[in-house]
Amino acid sequence: MSGVLEGVRILDISQGAAGPTCGMLLGDLGAVVVKVEPPGGEWGRGLGPPFLGGVSAAFLGMNRGKRSVGVDLKRPASAEALLRLAEGFDVVLESFRPGVADRLGVGYDAMRARNPRLVYAAISAFGQDGPWRDLPGVDGVVQAMSGLMSVTGTADGPPVKVGVPAGDMLGGIFASQAVLAALLARERTGTGQRVDVSLLDSLLAFQVVPFSMYQASGRQPERQGSAAPYAAPNEAFATNDGHVMVAAYTPARWPALCDVLGVPELATDPRFVTNGARVVERATLHSILEGIFATRSTAEWMGLLREADIICGPLLDYDGLLSEEHFKEYGMTANAEHPAVGALTTVRGPVRFSSSHAEVREFTPAIAGEHTVEVLAEAGLTEAEISDLLASGAVFVPDQEGDRERS
C-alpha cells in the first residue's frame, strides 16, 4: 500500500516543535519531507536531556522521516538556493516570527513568484496580524495567554501548565490539517495559497467547550482538577493503590454506579438525581464516592465497574501504559535501527487507513546538513552550482558545519 501523500514534497524550514510536528505528521502519511537547518542544527536539537547519540530525544521524536539540508540564511546566496528548492516542492513550512521570512528573502511572495502552486504554511505564536503579532512566544507563554492555564489545575491550587507542549502539538496538528485542505483546494483551482496557523488560535480551538460555556454564562470557568465542568461524576477517584477515572453521569450509568458502590440510595437522592444537580453538588458527591473508592484496589474496581459497563479506566503512567497488552498488540509504537543512536522507539502516527499506508519510514537525520548535496542535485542544481554554494557557505554539509563551529 502507498501513502496517501505519496508524491507530495514538503520543505520544512521550521524549528522547535509546532512546525516540525506538522512535517512529521505529513511525512507519516507518505510525503517526502526535507528539513532545512542552520549551522549547528536547529535549536530543537538541544532540547533535553535526555540525549541519544548527542541528539535530543524530543527532536528525534518530532523529526522522523525527514532528510536534512544545511542552509545558512545569513549568507547572501542562501535565499536563492531555497527559492530554487521551493520550485520543486508542494509545501513549505516556516515558523519564523512574522516578517522575518520576508526579510530573509524566503517569504510567501518570493516563493509564490517561483512556484504559484506552492502551499506556504506560516506557523507563529500569535498570528501574522494583530497587536500581538510581533511578540515572541513559546508554548508555555501561549498557554498562559490563551486562558488554558486559568482552567487547568485544582480549585485550591495555582494555575497549571498542561504537562505536554499542548500549543506546539496542536499548532502542528492544525497546520497539517490546513495544509491538506490547501492541497485539496489546489486540485480545484490550480494554485496554492498561504496558510496562517498560530499557537494562540490552536489553543482557543482546543478550548471550544469551556469557552462556549463562558460565552453563554458570562462566568469564568473554575479549575476543577480531573473533573469535567459539565458532567458528574466524571473525574478521578483515589483507590487504595492508585486512581480510577470514572464517567458515570448518564441517566443509565449513574444508578448502575451507585449499585456497584453499594449505595443505591444515592441514585434517587435529590442532591444527585440529575446530572445538573450532581454538577452543582460535585464537592459533596466526590467526598462521598472517594471514601468508597478508597476501600479497594484499582484492579478490583476495574473488574467491578467494567462488569457493570461503567465507562472507566485506571490512571496509567508511561510505564503502566507500555505494559498494557492493548498498547503492545494494537501497534502504537514504531521501532527502527537508527544509524547514529541504535535501536529507537517512537510513537507511531495515530491515523490508520484501510487501503493506504501510514508509517514511520525512516528516522531523524543525525546531523544537520546530512543530505544537502543529494537534495540540491535532485532539485536540478548542477555540480558546479552546488560547489559554488558550498564554497560561499550558503549551504553546508556536516564536515563544513563542524569546521565552522570550531573556527
Order of alpha helices (4+ residues) and beta strands (2+ residues): beta-alpha-beta-beta-beta-alpha-beta-alpha-beta-alpha-alpha-beta-alpha-alpha-beta-alpha-alpha-beta-beta-alpha-alpha-alpha-alpha-beta-alpha-alpha-beta-beta-alpha-alpha-beta-alpha
